[in-house]
Amino acid sequence: TAADIMSRDVVAMSPDATEHDIALAFRRHGFNTLPVRDATGQFAGLLYDLDLIEADPSATAADLARPATTLPPGAGLSDLLPLLSDGHQQSVPITEGRRLIGIVSRSDLITLLAAKIRSQDMP
């Protein structure tokens, strides 16, 4: 399930984070996307590193956040695969209601699939 492979220690930006703060977080953590989470823990969209290239320096995370499809922690691989393979989302926020509790990235999914392939190849 998504709960089994999601990152639980989510690096998230607040809606009022500045363009500069967002750029620093991307550089510090090496992610391609960052979720936006408000003070109550509610998911408010995804930030993409490439969006910073043409961003207004006065933009905030709330201005730059894009809507994203979220999934519940019980979602299966069959739910995650289409979202991460169609090229539109690089990560899937995992939510309970609207509360952000984790995130699954393409890297997480590739790691899981590679482990499954290795386990099938073992005698």
C-alpha angles and dihedrals in degrees: 000000000000088000090060096056105026123111107244099189093072119190102216135171126227117238091250095052110129126238087252093053091048092050091050092050092051091050095044096049102030094227126145094211135030126191122231114227124182126221092273093053095256117149111244104176144292128284119213121207093224091059089069092067093077098020121132107249089233093056120118131208089261089056094048101038117113124207113256138189111254130197134204120248091256093060114124135224089265088062095046099045099066093046094050098039102049094074096241100095127036093189138018119224112223112217141178102212100322095325113114110230103160148340135232117206131194087254091056090052094047090050090052093047092047091052090050091050092048092050090052092050093054115102 
